Amino acid sequence: MKTYTSKSAKDNQDNSSVWEAFTEYLNSVYFEGATETLEEELVKFEYAVYLSCYGN
């Protein structure tokens, strides 16, 4: 089983930092460049889930 680590969105001050942390997370779960390659709806879903877990 893989272990994933991610920066907490709470520790970030602006939205770009949250997005960067999310893209790092998504790249570790799927593959490098996932945010640019995956379907927009899937990325939106994953972002919503990410914010619910790591967001403010």
Beta strands, then each sheet from edge to edge (+ up, - down):
end
